């Protein structure tokens, strides 16, 4: 993803067809390393393609994934389960905190 981001930054900077030599300094400027093989693969895949069209196709794919409830973020419905578990844990903690007197009262 960082290589794609560096490529897009180069394009936004005015270079319509960035090379590996254009991408590496962008990555290095933020302390990231770019695998030469992955950079070359990206450049091969986007060569002779219009970046505007690629972004448009990507947006369409994301829109379809979102509308169908899917997505690459680990599953759509799975995100609610940890929140529910967290709430249950909080309830258990609250109950446990109220039992600090171990069943004894000061006024018994």
Biopython code that builds the backbone (N, CA, C, O; Angstrom):
import numpy as np
from Bio.PDB.StructureBuilder import StructureBuilder

atoms = [
    (1, "UNK", "N", (0.818, -1.188, 0.000)),
    (1, "UNK", "CA", (0.000, 0.000, 0.000)),
    (1, "UNK", "C", (0.864, 1.254, 0.000)),
    (1, "UNK", "O", (0.523, 2.251, -0.637)),
    (2, "UNK", "N", (1.989, 1.200, 0.722)),
    (2, "UNK", "CA", (2.839, 2.379, 0.783)),
    (2, "UNK", "C", (3.440, 2.695, -0.582)),
    (2, "UNK", "O", (3.693, 3.859, -0.895)),
    (3, "UNK", "N", (3.664, 1.686, -1.379)),
    (3, "UNK", "CA", (4.217, 1.917, -2.714)),
    (3, "UNK", "C", (3.169, 2.572, -3.607)),
    (3, "UNK", "O", (3.479, 3.467, -4.393)),
    (4, "UNK", "N", (1.940, 2.121, -3.479)),
    (4, "UNK", "CA", (0.839, 2.733, -4.239)),
    (4, "UNK", "C", (0.678, 4.190, -3.822)),
    (4, "UNK", "O", (0.501, 5.069, -4.665)),
    (5, "UNK", "N", (0.740, 4.443, -2.512)),
    (5, "UNK", "CA", (0.608, 5.811, -2.015)),
    (5, "UNK", "C", (1.735, 6.692, -2.544)),
    (5, "UNK", "O", (1.496, 7.834, -2.935)),
    (6, "UNK", "N", (2.955, 6.175, -2.561)),
    (6, "UNK", "CA", (4.092, 6.939, -3.085)),
    (6, "UNK", "C", (3.912, 7.212, -4.570)),
    (6, "UNK", "O", (4.228, 8.301, -5.048)),
    (7, "UNK", "N", (3.406, 6.227, -5.297)),
    (7, "UNK", "CA", (3.144, 6.406, -6.728)),
    (7, "UNK", "C", (2.122, 7.517, -6.938)),
    (7, "UNK", "O", (2.311, 8.395, -7.780)),
    (8, "UNK", "N", (1.031, 7.470, -6.160)),
    (8, "UNK", "CA", (-0.015, 8.485, -6.300)),
    (8, "UNK", "C", (0.495, 9.868, -5.900)),
    (8, "UNK", "O", (0.110, 10.865, -6.510)),
    (9, "UNK", "N", (1.349, 9.939, -4.892)),
    (9, "UNK", "CA", (1.933, 11.229, -4.517)),
    (9, "UNK", "C", (2.791, 11.791, -5.645)),
    (9, "UNK", "O", (2.781, 12.995, -5.902)),
    (10, "UNK", "N", (3.524, 10.921, -6.310)),
    (10, "UNK", "CA", (4.334, 11.370, -7.444)),
    (10, "UNK", "C", (3.439, 11.898, -8.563)),
    (10, "UNK", "O", (3.754, 12.905, -9.197)),
    (11, "UNK", "N", (2.331, 11.215, -8.798)),
    (11, "UNK", "CA", (1.390, 11.671, -9.825)),
    (11, "UNK", "C", (0.794, 13.017, -9.430)),
    (11, "UNK", "O", (0.696, 13.926, -10.255)),
    (12, "UNK", "N", (0.398, 13.141, -8.164)),
    (12, "UNK", "CA", (-0.156, 14.410, -7.691)),
    (12, "UNK", "C", (0.874, 15.537, -7.780)),
    (12, "UNK", "O", (0.521, 16.706, -7.934)),
    (13, "UNK", "N", (2.134, 15.169, -7.681)),
    (13, "UNK", "CA", (3.205, 16.151, -7.786)),
    (13, "UNK", "C", (3.477, 16.601, -9.212)),
    (13, "UNK", "O", (4.318, 17.471, -9.438)),
    (14, "UNK", "N", (2.781, 16.024, -10.166)),
    (14, "UNK", "CA", (2.922, 16.472, -11.548)),
    (14, "UNK", "C", (3.605, 15.483, -12.475)),
    (14, "UNK", "O", (3.717, 15.746, -13.672)),
    (15, "UNK", "N", (4.061, 14.364, -11.960)),
    (15, "UNK", "CA", (4.723, 13.353, -12.783)),
    (15, "UNK", "C", (3.672, 12.334, -13.209)),
    (15, "UNK", "O", (3.253, 11.496, -12.411)),
    (16, "UNK", "N", (3.249, 12.407, -14.462)),
    (16, "UNK", "CA", (2.156, 11.538, -14.917)),
    (16, "UNK", "C", (2.560, 10.074, -15.040)),
    (16, "UNK", "O", (1.694, 9.199, -15.014)),
    (17, "UNK", "N", (3.840, 9.787, -15.172)),
    (17, "UNK", "CA", (4.327, 8.405, -15.275)),
    (17, "UNK", "C", (5.581, 8.235, -14.422)),
    (17, "UNK", "O", (6.690, 8.202, -14.955)),
    (18, "UNK", "N", (5.416, 8.126, -13.087)),
    (18, "UNK", "CA", (6.582, 7.996, -12.211)),
    (18, "UNK", "C", (7.345, 6.702, -12.459)),
    (18, "UNK", "O", (6.766, 5.680, -12.828)),
    (19, "UNK", "N", (8.629, 6.767, -12.253)),
    (19, "UNK", "CA", (9.486, 5.588, -12.362)),
    (19, "UNK", "C", (9.865, 5.129, -10.961)),
    (19, "UNK", "O", (9.509, 5.768, -9.971)),
    (20, "UNK", "N", (10.588, 4.020, -10.886)),
    (20, "UNK", "CA", (11.058, 3.514, -9.599)),
    (20, "UNK", "C", (11.960, 4.547, -8.928)),
    (20, "UNK", "O", (11.946, 4.687, -7.705)),
    (21, "UNK", "N", (12.739, 5.264, -9.726)),
    (21, "UNK", "CA", (13.619, 6.296, -9.175)),
    (21, "UNK", "C", (12.835, 7.489, -8.634)),
    (21, "UNK", "O", (13.364, 8.255, -7.828)),
    (22, "UNK", "N", (11.614, 7.656, -9.052)),
    (22, "UNK", "CA", (10.749, 8.719, -8.521)),
    (22, "UNK", "C", (10.055, 8.268, -7.231)),
    (22, "UNK", "O", (9.791, 9.080, -6.344)),
    (23, "UNK", "N", (9.765, 6.976, -7.138)),
    (23, "UNK", "CA", (9.022, 6.439, -6.001)),
    (23, "UNK", "C", (9.921, 6.231, -4.786)),
    (23, "UNK", "O", (9.513, 6.517, -3.660)),
    (24, "UNK", "N", (11.139, 5.736, -4.999)),
    (24, "UNK", "CA", (12.037, 5.438, -3.873)),
    (24, "UNK", "C", (12.303, 6.642, -2.974)),
    (24, "UNK", "O", (12.240, 6.493, -1.753)),
    (25, "UNK", "N", (12.599, 7.832, -3.514)),
    (25, "UNK", "CA", (12.844, 8.977, -2.619)),
    (25, "UNK", "C", (11.616, 9.373, -1.791)),
    (25, "UNK", "O", (11.751, 9.854, -0.666)),
    (26, "UNK", "N", (10.442, 9.173, -2.342)),
    (26, "UNK", "CA", (9.218, 9.478, -1.593)),
    (26, "UNK", "C", (9.108, 8.535, -0.400)),
    (26, "UNK", "O", (8.800, 8.962, 0.712)),
    (27, "UNK", "N", (9.359, 7.263, -0.638)),
    (27, "UNK", "CA", (9.311, 6.288, 0.439)),
    (27, "UNK", "C", (10.380, 6.579, 1.494)),
    (27, "UNK", "O", (10.108, 6.526, 2.693)),
    (28, "UNK", "N", (11.583, 6.883, 1.041)),
    (28, "UNK", "CA", (12.684, 7.161, 1.959)),
    (28, "UNK", "C", (12.430, 8.415, 2.786)),
    (28, "UNK", "O", (12.892, 8.512, 3.923)),
    (29, "UNK", "N", (11.705, 9.370, 2.229)),
    (29, "UNK", "CA", (11.452, 10.623, 2.949)),
    (29, "UNK", "C", (10.605, 10.416, 4.201)),
    (29, "UNK", "O", (10.617, 11.247, 5.110)),
    (30, "UNK", "N", (9.868, 9.304, 4.246)),
    (30, "UNK", "CA", (9.061, 9.006, 5.421)),
    (30, "UNK", "C", (9.607, 7.800, 6.186)),
    (30, "UNK", "O", (8.946, 7.274, 7.082)),
    (31, "UNK", "N", (10.803, 7.373, 5.831)),
    (31, "UNK", "CA", (11.444, 6.273, 6.545)),
    (31, "UNK", "C", (10.942, 4.901, 6.164)),
    (31, "UNK", "O", (11.140, 3.944, 6.913)),
    (32, "UNK", "N", (10.302, 4.781, 5.028)),
    (32, "UNK", "CA", (9.782, 3.489, 4.569)),
    (32, "UNK", "C", (10.717, 2.910, 3.515)),
    (32, "UNK", "O", (11.372, 3.636, 2.767)),
    (33, "UNK", "N", (10.757, 1.599, 3.480)),
    (33, "UNK", "CA", (11.551, 0.928, 2.458)),
    (33, "UNK", "C", (10.613, 0.343, 1.410)),
    (33, "UNK", "O", (9.537, -0.165, 1.727)),
    (34, "UNK", "N", (11.042, 0.425, 0.168)),
    (34, "UNK", "CA", (10.244, -0.138, -0.902)),
    (34, "UNK", "C", (10.959, -1.315, -1.528)),
    (34, "UNK", "O", (12.108, -1.203, -1.954)),
    (35, "UNK", "N", (10.280, -2.434, -1.580)),
    (35, "UNK", "CA", (10.822, -3.630, -2.211)),
    (35, "UNK", "C", (10.881, -3.382, -3.715)),
    (35, "UNK", "O", (9.864, -3.073, -4.335)),
    (36, "UNK", "N", (12.059, -3.517, -4.295)),
    (36, "UNK", "CA", (12.229, -3.252, -5.724)),
    (36, "UNK", "C", (11.309, -4.108, -6.585)),
    (36, "UNK", "O", (10.800, -3.643, -7.605)),
    (37, "UNK", "N", (11.098, -5.341, -6.182)),
    (37, "UNK", "CA", (10.217, -6.226, -6.939)),
    (37, "UNK", "C", (8.785, -5.728, -6.950)),
    (37, "UNK", "O", (8.107, -5.781, -7.976)),
    (38, "UNK", "N", (8.324, -5.240, -5.798)),
    (38, "UNK", "CA", (6.953, -4.733, -5.719)),
    (38, "UNK", "C", (6.798, -3.416, -6.481)),
    (38, "UNK", "O", (5.771, -3.169, -7.112)),
    (39, "UNK", "N", (7.823, -2.585, -6.414)),
    (39, "UNK", "CA", (7.778, -1.325, -7.172)),
    (39, "UNK", "C", (7.700, -1.627, -8.656)),
    (39, "UNK", "O", (6.891, -1.043, -9.378)),
    (40, "UNK", "N", (8.546, -2.544, -9.107)),
    (40, "UNK", "CA", (8.538, -2.916, -10.525)),
    (40, "UNK", "C", (7.203, -3.528, -10.939)),
    (40, "UNK", "O", (6.712, -3.270, -12.038)),
    (41, "UNK", "N", (6.615, -4.341, -10.055)),
    (41, "UNK", "CA", (5.322, -4.948, -10.358)),
    (41, "UNK", "C", (4.243, -3.879, -10.497)),
    (41, "UNK", "O", (3.441, -3.918, -11.430)),
    (42, "UNK", "N", (4.224, -2.931, -9.576)),
    (42, "UNK", "CA", (3.241, -1.848, -9.658)),
    (42, "UNK", "C", (3.412, -1.071, -10.960)),
    (42, "UNK", "O", (2.440, -0.802, -11.666)),
    (43, "UNK", "N", (4.646, -0.718, -11.263)),
    (43, "UNK", "CA", (4.895, 0.058, -12.480)),
    (43, "UNK", "C", (4.496, -0.728, -13.729)),
    (43, "UNK", "O", (3.998, -0.146, -14.692)),
    (44, "UNK", "N", (4.708, -2.028, -13.719)),
    (44, "UNK", "CA", (4.304, -2.858, -14.850)),
    (44, "UNK", "C", (2.784, -2.881, -14.981)),
    (44, "UNK", "O", (2.243, -2.766, -16.081)),
    (45, "UNK", "N", (2.098, -3.031, -13.836)),
    (45, "UNK", "CA", (0.634, -3.133, -13.854)),
    (45, "UNK", "C", (-0.040, -1.830, -14.282)),
    (45, "UNK", "O", (-1.098, -1.867, -14.910)),
    (46, "UNK", "N", (0.545, -0.691, -13.956)),
    (46, "UNK", "CA", (-0.099, 0.584, -14.277)),
    (46, "UNK", "C", (0.450, 1.220, -15.554)),
    (46, "UNK", "O", (-0.025, 2.270, -15.988)),
    (47, "UNK", "N", (1.446, 0.578, -16.145)),
    (47, "UNK", "CA", (2.012, 1.145, -17.368)),
    (47, "UNK", "C", (0.953, 1.189, -18.469)),
    (47, "UNK", "O", (0.162, 0.261, -18.634)),
    (48, "UNK", "N", (0.962, 2.268, -19.196)),
    (48, "UNK", "CA", (0.041, 2.488, -20.312)),
    (48, "UNK", "C", (-1.429, 2.542, -19.872)),
    (48, "UNK", "O", (-2.335, 2.312, -20.673)),
    (49, "UNK", "N", (-1.652, 2.851, -18.580)),
    (49, "UNK", "CA", (-3.022, 3.002, -18.080)),
    (49, "UNK", "C", (-3.154, 4.400, -17.503)),
    (49, "UNK", "O", (-2.202, 4.952, -16.952)),
    (50, "UNK", "N", (-4.332, 4.957, -17.633)),
    (50, "UNK", "CA", (-4.602, 6.284, -17.104)),
    (50, "UNK", "C", (-4.928, 6.170, -15.623)),
    (50, "UNK", "O", (-5.812, 5.406, -15.237)),
    (51, "UNK", "N", (-4.227, 6.917, -14.804)),
    (51, "UNK", "CA", (-4.417, 6.834, -13.358)),
    (51, "UNK", "C", (-5.835, 7.233, -12.955)),
    (51, "UNK", "O", (-6.380, 6.689, -11.994)),
    (52, "UNK", "N", (-6.429, 8.164, -13.670)),
    (52, "UNK", "CA", (-7.795, 8.594, -13.360)),
    (52, "UNK", "C", (-8.774, 7.438, -13.539)),
    (52, "UNK", "O", (-9.680, 7.250, -12.727)),
    (53, "UNK", "N", (-8.586, 6.667, -14.605)),
    (53, "UNK", "CA", (-9.451, 5.508, -14.841)),
    (53, "UNK", "C", (-9.230, 4.433, -13.783)),
    (53, "UNK", "O", (-10.186, 3.799, -13.336)),
    (54, "UNK", "N", (-7.980, 4.223, -13.378)),
    (54, "UNK", "CA", (-7.691, 3.228, -12.345)),
    (54, "UNK", "C", (-8.350, 3.595, -11.017)),
    (54, "UNK", "O", (-8.899, 2.734, -10.329)),
    (55, "UNK", "N", (-8.291, 4.867, -10.666)),
    (55, "UNK", "CA", (-8.915, 5.324, -9.428)),
    (55, "UNK", "C", (-10.435, 5.159, -9.524)),
    (55, "UNK", "O", (-11.075, 4.745, -8.557)),
    (56, "UNK", "N", (-11.009, 5.479, -10.677)),
    (56, "UNK", "CA", (-12.461, 5.343, -10.855)),
    (56, "UNK", "C", (-12.890, 3.883, -10.713)),
    (56, "UNK", "O", (-13.899, 3.596, -10.069)),
    (57, "UNK", "N", (-12.137, 2.964, -11.307)),
    (57, "UNK", "CA", (-12.458, 1.538, -11.199)),
    (57, "UNK", "C", (-12.334, 1.093, -9.741)),
    (57, "UNK", "O", (-13.160, 0.321, -9.252)),
    (58, "UNK", "N", (-11.314, 1.575, -9.056)),
    (58, "UNK", "CA", (-11.137, 1.237, -7.645)),
    (58, "UNK", "C", (-12.282, 1.735, -6.788)),
    (58, "UNK", "O", (-12.736, 1.032, -5.886)),
    (59, "UNK", "N", (-12.750, 2.937, -7.059)),
    (59, "UNK", "CA", (-13.883, 3.485, -6.311)),
    (59, "UNK", "C", (-15.136, 2.639, -6.517)),
    (59, "UNK", "O", (-15.886, 2.383, -5.575)),
    (60, "UNK", "N", (-15.351, 2.212, -7.748)),
    (60, "UNK", "CA", (-16.515, 1.378, -8.039)),
    (60, "UNK", "C", (-16.447, 0.072, -7.258)),
    (60, "UNK", "O", (-17.450, -0.378, -6.705)),
    (61, "UNK", "N", (-15.268, -0.534, -7.214)),
    (61, "UNK", "CA", (-15.108, -1.795, -6.496)),
    (61, "UNK", "C", (-15.347, -1.613, -5.006)),
    (61, "UNK", "O", (-15.967, -2.465, -4.369)),
    (62, "UNK", "N", (-14.863, -0.518, -4.446)),
    (62, "UNK", "CA", (-15.074, -0.249, -3.033)),
    (62, "UNK", "C", (-16.559, -0.019, -2.766)),
    (62, "UNK", "O", (-17.092, -0.509, -1.771)),
    (63, "UNK", "N", (-17.220, 0.713, -3.637)),
    (63, "UNK", "CA", (-18.648, 0.982, -3.462)),
    (63, "UNK", "C", (-19.454, -0.306, -3.498)),
    (63, "UNK", "O", (-20.381, -0.476, -2.705)),
    (64, "UNK", "N", (-19.119, -1.205, -4.394)),
    (64, "UNK", "CA", (-19.826, -2.486, -4.490)),
    (64, "UNK", "C", (-19.572, -3.303, -3.225)),
    (64, "UNK", "O", (-20.498, -3.911, -2.689)),
    (65, "UNK", "N", (-18.332, -3.325, -2.745)),
    (65, "UNK", "CA", (-18.006, -4.093, -1.546)),
    (65, "UNK", "C", (-18.732, -3.532, -0.328)),
    (65, "UNK", "O", (-19.215, -4.294, 0.510)),
    (66, "UNK", "N", (-18.811, -2.226, -0.224)),
    (66, "UNK", "CA", (-19.479, -1.604, 0.918)),
    (66, "UNK", "C", (-20.977, -1.848, 0.863)),
    (66, "UNK", "O", (-21.594, -2.156, 1.882)),
    (67, "UNK", "N", (-21.566, -1.713, -0.314)),
    (67, "UNK", "CA", (-23.015, -1.889, -0.429)),
    (67, "UNK", "C", (-23.438, -3.337, -0.224)),
    (67, "UNK", "O", (-24.568, -3.603, 0.184)),
    (68, "UNK", "N", (-22.538, -4.272, -0.506)),
    (68, "UNK", "CA", (-22.879, -5.685, -0.316)),
    (68, "UNK", "C", (-22.556, -6.164, 1.088)),
    (68, "UNK", "O", (-22.782, -7.328, 1.421)),
    (69, "UNK", "N", (-22.028, -5.268, 1.911)),
    (69, "UNK", "CA", (-21.725, -5.641, 3.288)),
    (69, "UNK", "C", (-20.389, -6.320, 3.437)),
    (69, "UNK", "O", (-20.024, -6.737, 4.536)),
    (70, "UNK", "N", (-19.666, -6.436, 2.369)),
    (70, "UNK", "CA", (-18.354, -7.058, 2.425)),
    (70, "UNK", "C", (-17.302, -6.039, 2.731)),
    (70, "UNK", "O", (-17.581, -5.006, 3.341)),
    (71, "UNK", "N", (-16.129, -6.313, 2.325)),
    (71, "UNK", "CA", (-15.037, -5.381, 2.540)),
    (71, "UNK", "C", (-13.788, -6.129, 2.918)),
    (71, "UNK", "O", (-13.842, -7.280, 3.350)),
    (72, "UNK", "N", (-12.678, -5.480, 2.754)),
    (72, "UNK", "CA", (-11.407, -6.102, 3.059)),
    (72, "UNK", "C", (-10.959, -5.882, 4.483)),
    (72, "UNK", "O", (-9.843, -6.259, 4.839)),
    (73, "UNK", "N", (-11.788, -5.288, 5.298)),
    (73, "UNK", "CA", (-11.377, -4.958, 6.646)),
    (73, "UNK", "C", (-11.602, -6.060, 7.658)),
    (73, "UNK", "O", (-11.590, -5.783, 8.857)),
    (74, "UNK", "N", (-11.803, -7.281, 7.242)),
    (74, "UNK", "CA", (-11.948, -8.356, 8.199)),
    (74, "UNK", "C", (-13.382, -8.806, 8.387)),
    (74, "UNK", "O", (-13.691, -9.483, 9.368)),
    (75, "UNK", "N", (-14.241, -8.457, 7.492)),
    (75, "UNK", "CA", (-15.622, -8.911, 7.581)),
    (75, "UNK", "C", (-16.517, -7.840, 8.149)),
    (75, "UNK", "O", (-16.170, -7.192, 9.136)),
    (76, "UNK", "N", (-17.658, -7.651, 7.537)),
    (76, "UNK", "CA", (-18.548, -6.577, 7.936)),
    (76, "UNK", "C", (-19.187, -6.763, 9.289)),
    (76, "UNK", "O", (-19.131, -5.854, 10.117)),
    (77, "UNK", "N", (-19.795, -7.908, 9.547)),
    (77, "UNK", "CA", (-20.524, -8.093, 10.776)),
    (77, "UNK", "C", (-19.656, -8.460, 11.958)),
    (77, "UNK", "O", (-20.115, -8.387, 13.098)),
    (78, "UNK", "N", (-18.428, -8.849, 11.727)),
    (78, "UNK", "CA", (-17.573, -9.302, 12.814)),
    (78, "UNK", "C", (-17.162, -8.162, 13.724)),
    (78, "UNK", "O", (-16.754, -8.403, 14.860)),
    (79, "UNK", "N", (-17.258, -6.927, 13.257)),
    (79, "UNK", "CA", (-16.832, -5.799, 14.066)),
    (79, "UNK", "C", (-17.726, -5.552, 15.259)),
    (79, "UNK", "O", (-17.263, -4.979, 16.245)),
    (80, "UNK", "N", (-18.983, -5.955, 15.221)),
    (80, "UNK", "CA", (-19.898, -5.689, 16.322)),
    (80, "UNK", "C", (-19.638, -6.623, 17.495)),
    (80, "UNK", "O", (-19.910, -6.257, 18.639)),
    (81, "UNK", "N", (-19.131, -7.793, 17.245)),
    (81, "UNK", "CA", (-18.918, -8.771, 18.295)),
    (81, "UNK", "C", (-17.914, -8.308, 19.346)),
    (81, "UNK", "O", (-18.215, -8.411, 20.535)),
    (82, "UNK", "N", (-16.732, -7.803, 18.973)),
    (82, "UNK", "CA", (-15.799, -7.339, 19.999)),
    (82, "UNK", "C", (-16.363, -6.203, 20.836)),
    (82, "UNK", "O", (-16.076, -6.120, 22.030)),
    (83, "UNK", "N", (-17.161, -5.326, 20.234)),
    (83, "UNK", "CA", (-17.753, -4.232, 20.994)),
    (83, "UNK", "C", (-18.721, -4.778, 22.027)),
    (83, "UNK", "O", (-18.752, -4.310, 23.165)),
    (84, "UNK", "N", (-19.508, -5.762, 21.636)),
    (84, "UNK", "CA", (-20.447, -6.372, 22.574)),
    (84, "UNK", "C", (-19.692, -7.080, 23.690)),
    (84, "UNK", "O", (-20.083, -7.003, 24.854)),
    (85, "UNK", "N", (-18.602, -7.776, 23.334)),
    (85, "UNK", "CA", (-17.805, -8.457, 24.348)),
    (85, "UNK", "C", (-17.179, -7.446, 25.298)),
    (85, "UNK", "O", (-17.109, -7.682, 26.504)),
    (86, "UNK", "N", (-16.727, -6.330, 24.760)),
    (86, "UNK", "CA", (-16.129, -5.291, 25.588)),
    (86, "UNK", "C", (-17.143, -4.749, 26.588)),
    (86, "UNK", "O", (-16.821, -4.517, 27.753)),
    (87, "UNK", "N", (-18.368, -4.553, 26.119)),
    (87, "UNK", "CA", (-19.415, -4.048, 27.002)),
    (87, "UNK", "C", (-19.709, -5.055, 28.108)),
    (87, "UNK", "O", (-19.912, -4.672, 29.261)),
    (88, "UNK", "N", (-19.733, -6.346, 27.759)),
    (88, "UNK", "CA", (-19.968, -7.378, 28.767)),
    (88, "UNK", "C", (-18.854, -7.374, 29.801)),
    (88, "UNK", "O", (-19.107, -7.523, 30.996)),
    (89, "UNK", "N", (-17.603, -7.202, 29.332)),
    (89, "UNK", "CA", (-16.473, -7.161, 30.259)),
    (89, "UNK", "C", (-16.597, -5.982, 31.211)),
    (89, "UNK", "O", (-16.302, -6.105, 32.399)),
    (90, "UNK", "N", (-17.037, -4.828, 30.686)),
    (90, "UNK", "CA", (-17.210, -3.660, 31.537)),
    (90, "UNK", "C", (-18.267, -3.924, 32.598)),
    (90, "UNK", "O", (-18.102, -3.532, 33.754)),
    (91, "UNK", "N", (-19.357, -4.590, 32.209)),
    (91, "UNK", "CA", (-20.415, -4.902, 33.163)),
    (91, "UNK", "C", (-19.889, -5.844, 34.237)),
    (91, "UNK", "O", (-20.211, -5.691, 35.415)),
    (92, "UNK", "N", (-19.080, -6.816, 33.830)),
    (92, "UNK", "CA", (-18.508, -7.750, 34.791)),
    (92, "UNK", "C", (-17.582, -7.006, 35.741)),
    (92, "UNK", "O", (-17.604, -7.257, 36.946)),
    (93, "UNK", "N", (-16.771, -6.097, 35.216)),
    (93, "UNK", "CA", (-15.866, -5.328, 36.060)),
    (93, "UNK", "C", (-16.643, -4.479, 37.056)),
    (93, "UNK", "O", (-16.278, -4.407, 38.229)),
    (94, "UNK", "N", (-17.713, -3.835, 36.596)),
    (94, "UNK", "CA", (-18.511, -3.003, 37.487)),
    (94, "UNK", "C", (-19.093, -3.844, 38.608)),
    (94, "UNK", "O", (-19.092, -3.418, 39.764)),
    (95, "UNK", "N", (-19.579, -5.008, 38.292)),
    (95, "UNK", "CA", (-20.146, -5.883, 39.309)),
    (95, "UNK", "C", (-19.053, -6.319, 40.275)),
    (95, "UNK", "O", (-19.263, -6.359, 41.487)),
    (96, "UNK", "N", (-17.898, -6.641, 39.734)),
    (96, "UNK", "CA", (-16.780, -7.062, 40.565)),
    (96, "UNK", "C", (-16.313, -5.947, 41.484)),
    (96, "UNK", "O", (-15.939, -6.211, 42.627)),
    (97, "UNK", "N", (-16.326, -4.719, 41.016)),
    (97, "UNK", "CA", (-15.898, -3.594, 41.844)),
    (97, "UNK", "C", (-16.875, -3.359, 42.993)),
    (97, "UNK", "O", (-16.460, -2.947, 44.076)),
    (98, "UNK", "N", (-18.138, -3.610, 42.780)),
    (98, "UNK", "CA", (-19.120, -3.395, 43.840)),
    (98, "UNK", "C", (-19.013, -4.473, 44.915)),
    (98, "UNK", "O", (-19.522, -4.293, 46.021)),
    (99, "UNK", "N", (-18.364, -5.576, 44.609)),
    (99, "UNK", "CA", (-18.197, -6.658, 45.573)),
    (99, "UNK", "C", (-16.845, -6.584, 46.275)),
    (99, "UNK", "O", (-16.336, -7.603, 46.741)),
    (100, "UNK", "N", (-16.261, -5.397, 46.356)),
    (100, "UNK", "CA", (-14.969, -5.251, 47.008)),
    (100, "UNK", "C", (-15.017, -5.621, 48.485)),
    (100, "UNK", "O", (-13.993, -5.981, 49.066)),
    (101, "UNK", "N", (-16.194, -5.537, 49.098)),
    (101, "UNK", "CA", (-16.300, -5.847, 50.524)),
    (101, "UNK", "C", (-16.388, -7.348, 50.789)),
    (101, "UNK", "O", (-16.527, -7.763, 51.939)),
    (102, "UNK", "N", (-16.308, -8.164, 49.742)),
    (102, "UNK", "CA", (-16.323, -9.628, 49.807)),
    (102, "UNK", "C", (-17.549, -10.166, 50.530)),
    (102, "UNK", "O", (-17.478, -11.189, 51.211)),
    (103, "UNK", "N", (-18.653, -9.484, 50.382)),
    (103, "UNK", "CA", (-19.883, -9.988, 50.973)),
    (103, "UNK", "C", (-20.122, -9.501, 52.403)),
    (103, "UNK", "O", (-21.159, -9.809, 52.990)),
    (104, "UNK", "N", (-19.201, -8.766, 52.956)),
    (104, "UNK", "CA", (-19.353, -8.262, 54.320)),
    (104, "UNK", "C", (-19.697, -6.772, 54.263)),
    (104, "UNK", "O", (-19.216, -6.052, 53.387)),
    (105, "UNK", "N", (-20.495, -6.335, 55.157)),
    (105, "UNK", "CA", (-20.844, -4.935, 55.221)),
    (105, "UNK", "C", (-20.311, -4.355, 56.523)),
    (105, "UNK", "O", (-20.208, -5.053, 57.532)),
    (106, "UNK", "N", (-19.986, -3.115, 56.488)),
    (106, "UNK", "CA", (-19.509, -2.450, 57.690)),
    (106, "UNK", "C", (-20.591, -2.339, 58.742)),
    (106, "UNK", "O", (-20.310, -2.201, 59.933)),
    (107, "UNK", "N", (-21.847, -2.402, 58.285)),
    (107, "UNK", "CA", (-22.950, -2.177, 59.197)),
    (107, "UNK", "C", (-23.696, -3.458, 59.551)),
    (107, "UNK", "O", (-24.847, -3.371, 59.978)),
    (108, "UNK", "N", (-23.118, -4.618, 59.400)),
    (108, "UNK", "CA", (-23.777, -5.891, 59.760)),
    (108, "UNK", "C", (-23.699, -6.124, 61.232)),
    (108, "UNK", "O", (-24.195, -7.138, 61.723)),
]
sb = StructureBuilder()
sb.init_structure("model")
sb.init_model(0)
sb.init_chain("A")
sb.init_seg("    ")
for serial, (resi, resn, name, xyz) in enumerate(atoms, 1):
    if name == "N":
        sb.init_residue(resn, " ", resi, " ")
    sb.init_atom(name, np.array(xyz, "f"), 0.0, 1.0, " ", f" {name:<3s}", serial, name[0])
structure = sb.get_structure()
